[in-house]
């Protein structure tokens, strides 16, 4: 995948990442990242734009959320990996 998008604020989403880090909900995110969900469920995040408590539900296994996040605060999904 080689898709890029840049927002008005200059933050970009690049689905061709250089780094991948497994994460558990509540762990610190050191830079805005996109989320890969390995197992089906829901994920609650804080976006890079500052919206907190955003819930993505009904996610299938293998979903990539093309939203920059700064925190994963809760999840029923498993196998969550941050791509940056």
KAPENOR-V131326 format. One record per run of one state. SS is the DSSP state (H for helix, E for strand, C for the rest). FROM is the first residue (numbers start at 1). LEN is the number of residues. If there is no record, write none. Layout:
# KAPENOR-V131326
ss from len
SS FROM LEN
SS FROM LEN
This chain:
# KAPENOR-V131326
ss from len
C 1 3
E 4 3
C 7 5
E 12 3
C 15 5
E 20 3
C 23 10
E 33 7
C 40 1
E 41 7
C 48 6
E 54 6
C 60 3
E 63 13
C 76 2
E 78 6
C 84 1
